[in-house]
Amino acid sequence: MIKKLDKLQDLPLLAMRIILAIGFYKPAMMKLKDINAIAQWFGSMNYIFPKINAYLATAAETLGVGLLILGLGVRFISVPLLVTMLVAITTVHWGNGFEAANNGSEIPIYYIIMLSTLIIYGGGTLSIDHLITKMSNRKIMDHKIG
């Protein structure tokens, strides 16, 4: 039974990537639709450099959607997404408690846990990152042998 489960260990990493991509999609599209409104909103919450931060959050979320789905640069993109979630918790959600129903920190905390997992484990074998690593290792081995 354990050997069969071991063969499935990369499915949760794939599921995390897809769920995170879906979760970041709508906020990314909202930011792309009217980035100036996002910058104004950030300014109303006393963000430093609200316009720059609006562009950074938009870039992280937009790139994150595509890269997480593909499993490309998973560890790399997970870092700015995690930072975005930390900022969201401290500026928007923290004062509303924990529950998602009250716009609390629950969902961003789940995202942080999933992003931390991806930073530590990577995207898994069902990712372009894995294919690139596999191809690179083959070329290195072929070079050493040849």
Secondary structure, DSSP 8 states (H G I E B T S, - for coil): -HHHHHTTTTHHHHHHHHHHHHHHHHHHHHHHH-HHHHHHHHHHTT-SSHHHHHHHHHHHHHHHHHHHHHTSSHHHHHHHHHHHHHHHIIIIIGGG-S-GGGT-SHHHHHHHHHHHHHHHH-S-SSSHHHHHHHHHHHHHHHHHH-
